[in-house]
Amino acid sequence: MKTLEPDAELIKDALLNNYYKSRRTNKMFFNDNKISLLTTPKQGVKTLEVFKSSYYLSYVTNDMSTKNIEDNTVKGKNRYRWQAINKFPYILDPAKKINRIKPLETSNFSNHIGGNTIAFSDNEMILWQQSQSAQRSEDLIAPTGSGSLDIADYENNPHKLFPMLREGMERELSEEGTEKNAPIFNLAEKTKIVGFYRWVGKGGLPGFLGVSKIKGNIALKPNSSEVKLFIPETDEIDMKVNTINELIELIDFLFTNEMDNLSVPLYANLKALKQAAIEDPRFLDFIFS
């Protein structure tokens, strides 16, 4: 039988521990095949490289880069058997004397691609509150469709970035916006990509951001095993917006009153959505039509 290196043994134990903990607490922790990103999207880059990975591989690279493993039988600094500060993928920017997260090309992490979208139905922004069964962002306010890209999203759209992203986002939107055990159909009439971010708390996990319009004759019904409808606790704001200015006001309200309750993907999406609304309002006309 092959003997694992010390770090690999720790990683294996951490993975198994999270697996059994997830089962005890009814959280979802499946090792699905994922599509991962090897190229950092930036101006001038015309081709992005991707590769096949898995959810577990991202857990033992991206997720574990922000965790510590301690030996509770040892006191002092020697109690750490695994320290995030030694594993996190950052580099020093000597010009600005700050640390920066490593580019995807050199991080050596799995970096499976996240995708989330904020959906509008009859001009109303629909957001969910994650259930406690979520592996990430439990109990937090989340986008209407949020998850990661599967291999099938790429296989259905080989060498086509935006169609692949839209398919993944709309799949997540349809899964979370359909009643439990009901047949799942595509709920989105149209989806546009509004941005890209990297999740520092997950070792720089990459994610694309979208905005969707729901088909006119469809009412979203949250999958109760995963999410529930987010309803503001105040009458000061309406989730329904009829103009770009009202959209910006709603986003500012969420930042001011719900900041501590926003999931990281939702925060990133709202930031990108606000920037698009300010810089190119006509780009978002479709959500009001």
Secondary structure, DSSP 8 states (H G I E B T S, - for coil): -----HHHHHHHHHHHHHHHHHHHTT------EEEEE-S---TT-----EEEEEHHHHHHHTGGGG--EE-TTS-SGGGEEE-HHHHS-EEEETTTTEEEE--HHHH-S--B-EEEEEEEETTEEE-EEE-TT-SSSTTSEE-SEEEE-BHHHHHTSTT-HHHHHHHHHHHHHHHHTS-TTS-----EEEEEEEEEEEEGGGTSEEEEEEEEEE-TT------TTTEEE---SSSS--SB--SHHHHHHHHHHHHHHSGGGB-HHHHHHHHHHHHHHHH-GGGGGGGT-
